Amino acid sequence: MSIRGRLPLTLAFSCIPLAAQTLTFSKHIAPLILSHCAACHRPGEAAPFSLLTYSDVRKHGTQIVQVTGQRYMPPWMPEPGHGDFAGSLRLSDQQIGILANWVRQGMPEGDPADLPPAPRFTEGWQLGTPDLIVHMSQVYHLTAIPRDVFRNFVMPVNLKETKYVRAFELRPGNKKVVHHANVIIDRSRLLRRHDGEDGQPGFSGMDVITEVTGEFDPDSHFLFWKPGSPAQQEPGGHALEARSRFGPDRKSASSALGQA
């Protein structure tokens, strides 16, 4: 006589923590670098070196671990826990750990077949030919000094009728020396009187106040730009003032701003 019964079936799954796995550039690191760093770290952009290839990243591996661990890079100022922002470049703690563990494991390359598709970057104006381009009247020459320079440039718009701005982009002539820029509207039409007072385009100063109220007009703020900032479309007789900060540079340089 045979007795048929049901026996309990137990399945065991073995899970290996990501930190314990062999991490490779092609499979684990390249997606992080290309999505968070490559916009600036490529030829012709503001960053001092490229991070598009395994050789590039391996050369700077230790430095990458240091600056990401300090959250110095990629640059993202908002503190976590106070809302979610579109286009955030912040790395998660897990992603920072992956970078550190990969360097600790000797930075293996892995199978090139695992690489993600190469990113495509738009050269020139990111949203196509603008309807209006505003230029600086002269090129600004930055002398070789080991400190930051804050400079304000006045760019008349010369519109004769009301226009609604759908998108805005700023393009510095020398991306390697412009740290960031704020664009404001000179509603008082008085700031332009300081333009060129010292023989150079624009005028010096970080905290610009209006001569009418004696304080900064928050409603005049139009755009904040930094290297890597994408051009974004926004819902739908002034002059624009570009308040620019130039990073310390021990070589002389020149730059002009174009806005659209």
Residue frames relative to the residue before (quaternion, step in Angstrom):
aa qw qx qy qz dx dy dz
M 1.0000 0.0000 0.0000 0.0000 0.00 0.00 0.00
S 0.1788 -0.7855 0.5854 0.0916 3.53 -0.94 0.84
I 0.2168 -0.7646 0.5970 0.1097 3.51 -1.04 0.81
R 0.1500 -0.7905 0.5906 0.0614 3.52 -0.76 1.11
G 0.0589 0.7980 -0.5962 0.0651 3.54 -0.78 0.98
R 0.4911 -0.6374 0.5030 0.3154 3.49 -1.30 0.13
L 0.1931 -0.7792 0.5898 0.0873 3.50 -0.78 1.04
P 0.4880 -0.6623 0.4713 0.3179 3.60 -0.91 0.82
L 0.2479 -0.7708 0.5755 0.1148 3.55 -0.98 0.91
T 0.0948 -0.8011 0.5906 0.0194 3.53 -0.71 1.08
L 0.1310 -0.7841 0.6041 0.0555 3.57 -0.84 1.05
A 0.1578 -0.7887 0.5894 0.0751 3.55 -0.86 0.90
F 0.1368 -0.7810 0.6063 0.0615 3.56 -0.85 1.03
S 0.2389 -0.7654 0.5835 0.1289 3.52 -0.94 0.90
C 0.0726 -0.8073 0.5857 -0.0007 3.57 -0.57 1.19
I 0.1809 -0.7819 0.5908 0.0823 3.54 -0.77 1.05
P 0.4450 -0.6876 0.4960 0.2883 3.61 -0.66 1.02
L 0.5969 -0.6010 0.3940 0.3568 3.56 -1.05 0.78
A 0.6286 0.5533 -0.3386 0.4290 3.58 1.04 -0.75
A 0.6897 0.4728 -0.2802 0.4713 3.59 1.16 -0.60
Q 0.5713 0.5896 -0.3845 0.4220 3.58 1.24 -0.26
T 0.5197 -0.5766 0.5091 0.3718 3.52 -1.31 0.24
L 0.1983 -0.7965 0.5648 0.0857 3.54 -0.50 1.20
T 0.1203 -0.7973 0.5890 0.0541 3.57 -0.96 0.81
F 0.6136 -0.5520 0.4180 0.3796 3.52 -1.23 0.50
S 0.6881 0.5243 -0.2997 0.4024 3.56 0.76 -1.05
K 0.7797 0.3744 -0.1827 0.4675 3.57 0.87 -0.95
H 0.8203 0.2845 -0.1173 0.4821 3.59 0.89 -0.87
I 0.7525 0.4225 -0.2187 0.4553 3.60 0.94 -0.87
A 0.6364 0.5615 -0.3382 0.4066 3.60 0.88 -0.90
P 0.6484 0.5092 -0.3535 0.4420 3.68 0.86 -0.73
L 0.6529 0.5064 -0.3177 0.4653 3.60 1.03 -0.73
I 0.6899 0.4884 -0.2838 0.4527 3.57 0.83 -0.99
L 0.6955 0.4857 -0.2917 0.4418 3.59 0.84 -0.92
S 0.7175 0.4451 -0.2622 0.4673 3.60 1.02 -0.70
H 0.7811 0.3462 -0.1747 0.4893 3.60 1.09 -0.63
C 0.7996 0.3327 -0.1365 0.4810 3.62 1.10 -0.56
A 0.6400 0.6132 -0.3327 0.3219 3.57 0.97 -0.87
A 0.5446 0.6333 -0.4149 0.3608 3.62 1.08 -0.52
C 0.7534 0.3128 -0.1814 0.5492 3.59 1.08 -0.72
H 0.7239 0.4226 -0.2336 0.4927 3.57 1.03 -0.83
R 0.5156 0.5624 -0.4736 0.4401 3.52 0.40 1.36
P 0.6779 -0.5097 0.3212 0.4213 3.59 -1.15 0.47
G 0.8055 0.2892 -0.2269 0.4648 3.54 -1.01 0.90
E 0.6636 0.4863 -0.3127 0.4748 3.59 1.25 -0.11
A 0.7626 -0.4577 0.2433 0.3869 3.56 -1.35 0.12
A 0.6133 0.5888 -0.3615 0.3828 3.59 1.02 -0.72
P 0.5443 -0.6726 0.4001 0.3022 3.62 -1.04 0.73
F 0.7965 0.1055 -0.0823 0.5897 3.62 1.20 -0.21
S 0.5127 -0.6552 0.4763 0.2844 3.54 -1.28 0.53
L 0.1092 -0.7791 0.6140 0.0638 3.57 -1.21 0.63
L 0.3188 0.7853 -0.4732 0.2405 3.57 0.92 0.90
T 0.7786 0.2983 -0.1482 0.5318 3.59 1.15 -0.50
Y 0.6742 -0.4719 0.3755 0.4264 3.54 -1.31 0.25
S 0.6459 0.5270 -0.3217 0.4490 3.58 0.95 -0.89
D 0.6326 0.5351 -0.3277 0.4541 3.59 0.99 -0.84
V 0.7229 0.4587 -0.2539 0.4501 3.55 0.76 -1.09
R 0.6318 0.5371 -0.3382 0.4450 3.59 0.95 -0.80
K 0.6322 0.5525 -0.3265 0.4341 3.57 1.01 -0.85
H 0.7820 0.2927 -0.1421 0.5316 3.59 1.07 -0.73
G 0.2502 0.8321 -0.4732 0.1450 3.59 1.25 0.31
T 0.6898 0.4745 -0.2861 0.4660 3.58 0.79 -0.99
Q 0.6492 0.5148 -0.3119 0.4650 3.57 0.99 -0.81
I 0.6260 0.5397 -0.3315 0.4549 3.60 1.02 -0.79
V 0.6461 0.5105 -0.3218 0.4673 3.59 0.94 -0.85
Q 0.6619 0.5219 -0.3104 0.4395 3.58 0.94 -0.87
V 0.7485 0.4169 -0.2434 0.4546 3.60 0.71 -1.03
T 0.6432 0.4842 -0.3425 0.4843 3.62 1.10 -0.52
G 0.6248 0.5420 -0.3372 0.4497 3.59 1.07 -0.69
Q 0.6916 0.4368 -0.2557 0.5153 3.57 1.16 -0.65
R 0.3517 -0.7499 0.4632 0.3153 3.57 1.37 -0.21
Y 0.3171 0.7215 -0.5267 0.3185 3.52 1.10 0.82
M 0.7656 0.1042 -0.0458 0.6331 3.54 1.22 -0.68
P 0.5331 -0.2427 -0.8091 0.0476 1.52 -1.97 1.52
P 0.5755 -0.6293 0.3836 0.3545 3.61 -0.99 0.75
W 0.2332 0.7334 -0.6098 0.1894 3.55 -0.78 1.10
M 0.2832 -0.8425 0.4414 0.1231 3.55 -0.20 1.31
P 0.6348 0.5573 -0.3818 0.3750 3.69 0.80 -0.77
E 0.4301 -0.6817 0.5310 0.2614 3.56 -1.01 0.83
P 0.5063 -0.6480 0.4627 0.3313 3.62 -1.02 0.69
G 0.7313 0.4434 -0.3100 0.4154 3.54 -1.26 0.46
H 0.6941 0.4317 -0.2749 0.5062 3.57 1.26 0.12
G 0.7776 -0.2591 0.1424 0.5549 3.57 1.03 0.76
D 0.3997 -0.6990 0.5455 0.2326 3.54 -1.26 0.49
F 0.1982 -0.7965 0.5657 0.0789 3.55 -0.91 0.98
A 0.5004 -0.6324 0.5026 0.3117 3.55 -1.09 0.76
G 0.8310 0.2213 -0.1666 0.4824 3.55 -1.05 0.79
S 0.2735 0.7931 -0.5072 0.1972 3.59 1.18 0.43
L 0.2457 -0.7739 0.5699 0.1264 3.56 -0.99 0.90
R 0.4030 0.7458 -0.4592 0.2655 3.59 1.27 0.00
L 0.3247 -0.7172 0.5848 0.1955 3.57 -0.99 0.91
S 0.4447 -0.6669 0.5221 0.2915 3.56 -1.08 0.69
D 0.6566 -0.4899 0.3805 0.4291 3.57 -1.25 0.28
Q 0.6350 0.5306 -0.3339 0.4515 3.59 1.03 -0.76
Q 0.6629 0.5042 -0.3098 0.4586 3.59 0.94 -0.85
I 0.6304 0.5092 -0.3320 0.4828 3.59 1.02 -0.75
G 0.6421 0.5240 -0.3157 0.4619 3.59 1.04 -0.76
I 0.6178 0.5440 -0.3386 0.4559 3.58 1.04 -0.75
L 0.6501 0.5097 -0.3152 0.4672 3.58 0.92 -0.87
A 0.6750 0.4954 -0.2963 0.4595 3.59 0.89 -0.93
N 0.6770 0.4890 -0.3005 0.4608 3.61 0.91 -0.86
W 0.6143 0.5442 -0.3498 0.4517 3.58 1.04 -0.70
V 0.6593 0.4801 -0.3080 0.4898 3.59 0.93 -0.86
R 0.6413 0.5326 -0.3192 0.4507 3.59 1.00 -0.83
Q 0.6906 0.4718 -0.2708 0.4766 3.59 1.11 -0.67
G 0.6391 -0.5580 0.3260 0.4171 3.60 1.23 0.07
M 0.4418 -0.7417 0.4135 0.2893 3.59 1.31 0.25
P 0.0737 0.8166 -0.5677 0.0738 3.63 0.68 1.03
E 0.4866 -0.6868 0.4663 0.2722 3.55 -1.09 0.76
G 0.2734 -0.7693 0.5312 0.2264 3.58 0.86 -0.91
D 0.6950 -0.4572 0.3600 0.4223 3.54 -1.35 -0.21
P 0.4415 -0.7080 0.4796 0.2717 3.62 -0.64 1.03
A 0.5652 0.6059 -0.3849 0.4065 3.59 1.18 -0.43
D 0.6437 0.5309 -0.3138 0.4531 3.58 1.23 -0.41
L 0.4575 0.7039 -0.4440 0.3131 3.59 1.25 -0.15
P 0.4549 -0.6541 0.5179 0.3115 3.61 -1.05 0.66
P 0.6518 -0.4935 0.3680 0.4429 3.62 -1.17 0.27
A 0.5423 -0.6196 0.4567 0.3367 3.56 -1.06 0.75
P 0.4713 -0.6826 0.4683 0.3043 3.61 -0.88 0.84
R 0.2857 -0.7324 0.5916 0.1789 3.55 -1.19 0.60
F 0.1224 -0.7993 0.5874 0.0329 3.54 -0.76 1.07
T 0.4013 -0.7051 0.5369 0.2314 3.53 -1.06 0.83
E 0.2536 -0.7600 0.5801 0.1467 3.56 -0.76 1.03
G 0.7642 0.3046 -0.2437 0.5136 3.57 -1.06 0.68
W 0.7919 -0.2427 0.2056 0.5213 3.57 -1.15 -0.59
Q 0.4355 -0.7620 0.4193 0.2321 3.57 -0.58 1.17
L 0.7557 0.3454 -0.1962 0.5207 3.60 1.13 -0.57
G 0.6694 -0.4674 0.3043 0.4908 3.57 1.22 0.36
T 0.7337 -0.4105 0.2950 0.4541 3.55 -1.31 0.00
P 0.3843 -0.7502 0.4867 0.2294 3.62 -0.64 1.06
D 0.5504 -0.5873 0.4781 0.3516 3.55 -1.30 0.35
L 0.7961 0.0738 -0.0209 0.6002 3.58 1.13 -0.62
I 0.0687 -0.7752 0.6275 0.0232 3.58 -0.91 0.94
V 0.1284 -0.7859 0.6039 0.0336 3.56 -0.82 1.08
H 0.1339 -0.8140 0.5639 0.0387 3.60 -0.72 1.07
M 0.5287 -0.5376 0.5348 0.3813 3.50 -1.37 0.25
S 0.5143 -0.6624 0.4477 0.3104 3.57 -1.03 0.73
Q 0.7917 0.0954 -0.0377 0.6023 3.58 1.18 -0.62
V 0.5207 -0.5985 0.5033 0.3426 3.55 -1.29 0.39
Y 0.3047 -0.7389 0.5715 0.1859 3.58 -1.00 0.83
H 0.2371 -0.7765 0.5728 0.1125 3.58 -0.83 1.04
L 0.1953 -0.7914 0.5746 0.0735 3.56 -0.61 1.20
T 0.3200 -0.7580 0.5369 0.1862 3.57 -0.66 1.09
A 0.5662 -0.6088 0.4421 0.3366 3.56 -1.23 0.51
I 0.2416 0.7505 -0.5752 0.2181 3.58 -0.21 1.30
P 0.4384 -0.7294 0.4666 0.2410 3.61 -1.00 0.82
R 0.6425 0.4681 -0.3619 0.4869 3.61 0.86 0.89
D 0.6047 -0.5629 0.4184 0.3775 3.55 -1.26 0.33
V 0.1949 -0.7523 0.6198 0.1097 3.53 -1.21 0.65
F 0.1400 -0.7734 0.6146 0.0678 3.57 -0.82 1.03
R 0.0449 0.8186 -0.5617 0.1112 3.55 -0.55 1.20
N 0.2300 -0.7729 0.5820 0.1051 3.56 -1.04 0.87
F 0.1051 -0.8010 0.5888 0.0265 3.57 -0.80 1.04
V 0.2536 -0.7705 0.5718 0.1227 3.56 -0.86 1.00
M 0.0151 -0.8051 0.5916 -0.0396 3.56 -0.77 1.08
P 0.2870 -0.7767 0.5339 0.1712 3.62 -0.24 1.21
V 0.3628 -0.7400 0.5319 0.1945 3.56 -1.01 0.87
N 0.1527 -0.8521 0.4871 0.1153 3.60 1.14 -0.70
L 0.3155 0.7203 -0.5465 0.2880 3.57 0.89 0.93
K 0.3249 -0.7681 0.5271 0.1633 3.55 -1.03 0.82
E 0.7748 0.2070 -0.1260 0.5839 3.58 1.28 -0.15
T 0.6487 -0.5290 0.3766 0.3968 3.57 -1.25 0.36
K 0.0268 -0.7764 0.6296 -0.0078 3.54 -0.99 0.94
Y 0.2851 -0.7437 0.5806 0.1689 3.56 -1.12 0.70
V 0.3251 -0.7735 0.5199 0.1603 3.54 -0.76 1.11
R 0.2091 -0.7949 0.5627 0.0877 3.56 -0.73 1.09
A 0.7885 -0.0278 0.0433 0.6129 3.59 1.10 -0.67
F 0.1379 -0.7905 0.5964 0.0221 3.54 -1.19 0.62
E 0.0304 0.7929 -0.6076 0.0349 3.58 -0.96 0.83
L 0.1747 -0.7668 0.6102 0.0959 3.56 -1.06 0.78
R 0.0649 -0.8044 0.5905 -0.0015 3.56 -0.88 0.99
P 0.2108 -0.7831 0.5717 0.1243 3.62 -0.39 1.18
G 0.5322 -0.6428 0.4453 0.3246 3.55 -1.08 0.70
N 0.7675 0.1616 -0.0967 0.6127 3.59 1.14 -0.64
K 0.2409 -0.8300 0.4884 0.1204 3.58 -0.01 1.30
K 0.6394 0.5699 -0.3321 0.3951 3.59 1.11 -0.52
V 0.7348 0.3996 -0.2495 0.4880 3.62 1.16 -0.26
V 0.6394 0.5062 -0.3405 0.4680 3.62 1.19 -0.30
H 0.2932 -0.7870 0.5241 0.1414 3.57 -0.45 1.24
H 0.7378 -0.2549 0.1740 0.6003 3.59 0.94 -0.90
A 0.1464 -0.7829 0.5965 0.0996 3.57 -1.26 0.18
N 0.1945 -0.7292 0.6427 0.1317 3.53 -1.21 0.69
V 0.1773 -0.7757 0.5976 0.0990 3.57 -0.92 0.88
I 0.0049 0.7993 -0.5997 0.0366 3.57 -0.76 1.06
I 0.4371 -0.6670 0.5348 0.2793 3.56 -1.29 0.38
D 0.3171 -0.7463 0.5584 0.1753 3.56 -0.80 1.04
R 0.1427 -0.8361 0.5264 0.0593 3.57 0.23 1.29
S 0.6812 0.5059 -0.2931 0.4406 3.58 1.05 -0.74
R 0.2877 -0.7771 0.4973 0.2569 3.59 1.23 -0.48
L 0.5291 0.6480 -0.3943 0.3804 3.60 1.22 0.43
L 0.5872 0.6053 -0.3793 0.3808 3.60 1.09 -0.61
R 0.6068 0.5880 -0.3569 0.3983 3.58 1.09 -0.67
R 0.5357 0.6301 -0.4118 0.3826 3.61 1.19 -0.32
H 0.6691 0.4988 -0.2967 0.4642 3.59 1.20 -0.52
D 0.4676 0.7058 -0.4328 0.3096 3.57 1.27 -0.28
G 0.8610 0.1140 -0.1088 0.4836 3.56 -0.78 1.11
E 0.3242 0.7785 -0.4921 0.2162 3.61 1.19 0.27
D 0.7532 0.3602 -0.2068 0.5101 3.60 1.06 -0.69
G 0.6564 -0.5425 0.3079 0.4243 3.58 1.23 0.37
Q 0.6790 0.4047 -0.2794 0.5450 3.59 1.30 -0.12
P 0.6128 -0.5432 0.3987 0.4129 3.61 -1.12 0.45
G 0.7978 0.2808 -0.2154 0.4881 3.59 -1.02 0.80
F 0.2898 -0.7234 0.5832 0.2294 3.52 -1.27 -0.48
S 0.5602 -0.6461 0.4188 0.3054 3.56 -1.17 0.66
G 0.5032 0.6596 -0.4874 0.2724 3.53 -1.32 0.31
M 0.3411 -0.7440 0.5439 0.1850 3.52 -1.14 0.72
D 0.7779 0.2598 -0.1313 0.5569 3.58 0.82 -1.00
V 0.1115 -0.8171 0.5651 0.0250 3.56 -0.18 1.30
I 0.0988 -0.7832 0.6123 0.0447 3.57 -0.87 0.96
T 0.4828 -0.6408 0.4998 0.3263 3.54 -1.19 0.44
E 0.4658 -0.6950 0.4761 0.2708 3.55 -1.03 0.75
V 0.5726 0.5846 -0.3844 0.4274 3.57 1.26 -0.09
T 0.8072 0.2362 -0.1050 0.5306 3.58 0.78 -1.05
G 0.4250 -0.7162 0.4589 0.3097 3.59 1.21 -0.38
E 0.7316 0.3203 -0.2344 0.5543 3.58 1.20 0.33
F 0.6360 -0.5377 0.3898 0.3930 3.55 -1.29 0.33
D 0.3227 -0.7451 0.5577 0.1724 3.56 -0.96 0.93
P 0.2947 -0.7963 0.4935 0.1884 3.66 -0.19 1.18
D 0.6172 0.5614 -0.3543 0.4223 3.59 1.10 -0.57
S 0.6193 0.5605 -0.3487 0.4251 3.58 1.22 -0.32
H 0.5196 0.6591 -0.4193 0.3460 3.60 1.21 -0.36
F 0.1570 -0.8409 0.5175 0.0239 3.54 -0.67 1.14
L 0.8037 -0.1082 0.1344 0.5695 3.57 0.90 -0.88
F 0.1538 -0.7193 0.6638 0.1355 3.54 -1.23 0.64
W 0.0575 -0.8083 0.5860 -0.0055 3.57 -0.81 1.01
K 0.0450 0.7518 -0.6577 0.0129 3.52 -1.19 0.69
P 0.6642 -0.4862 0.3530 0.4448 3.62 -1.15 0.37
G 0.7750 0.3035 -0.2469 0.4962 3.57 -0.88 0.95
S 0.4831 0.6585 -0.4520 0.3587 3.60 1.22 -0.14
P 0.3307 -0.7512 0.5293 0.2147 3.62 -0.71 0.97
A 0.4831 -0.6109 0.5252 0.3428 3.54 -1.21 0.45
Q 0.0524 -0.8214 0.5675 -0.0202 3.58 -0.71 1.06
Q 0.3983 -0.6887 0.5491 0.2560 3.54 -1.08 0.72
E 0.1851 -0.7820 0.5901 0.0782 3.54 -0.94 0.92
P 0.5886 -0.5489 0.4343 0.4045 3.60 -1.18 0.45
G 0.5955 -0.6705 0.3655 0.2493 2.79 -1.27 0.72
G 0.7836 -0.0088 -0.5006 0.3678 8.88 -14.67 9.14
H 0.5493 0.5820 -0.4381 0.4093 3.71 1.61 0.51
A 0.3264 -0.6827 0.5950 0.2710 3.52 -1.35 0.00
L 0.3312 -0.7148 0.5785 0.2113 3.54 -1.11 0.69
E 0.1476 -0.7752 0.6085 0.0837 3.55 -0.99 0.84
A 0.1937 -0.7737 0.5963 0.0913 3.57 -0.77 1.07
R 0.1576 -0.7727 0.6117 0.0626 3.56 -0.54 1.24
S 0.0386 -0.8548 0.5155 -0.0448 3.56 -0.19 1.28
R 0.1780 -0.7410 0.6351 0.1263 3.52 -1.17 0.69
F 0.1701 -0.7683 0.6127 0.0738 3.54 -0.83 1.07
G 0.4266 -0.7113 0.4976 0.2541 3.57 -0.80 0.99
P 0.6324 -0.5306 0.3850 0.4126 3.59 -1.21 0.40
D 0.0194 0.7963 -0.6008 0.0678 3.55 -0.90 0.95
R 0.2987 -0.7707 0.5377 0.1663 3.55 -0.85 0.95
K 0.6600 0.4078 -0.3183 0.5448 3.57 1.28 0.31
S 0.5113 -0.6260 0.4813 0.3392 3.55 -1.06 0.70
A 0.0009 0.7986 -0.6008 0.0350 3.58 -1.10 0.68
S 0.2323 -0.7433 0.6072 0.1578 3.51 -1.32 0.31
S 0.0296 0.7956 -0.6046 0.0232 3.54 -1.16 0.56
A 0.0560 -0.7463 0.6607 0.0584 3.50 -1.27 0.56
L 0.3260 -0.7449 0.5514 0.1864 3.56 -1.12 0.66
G 0.0817 -0.7517 0.6509 0.0681 3.51 -1.16 0.72
Q 0.0974 -0.8018 0.5890 0.0270 3.56 -0.92 0.89
A 0.0793 -0.7857 0.6126 0.0342 3.52 -1.13 0.71
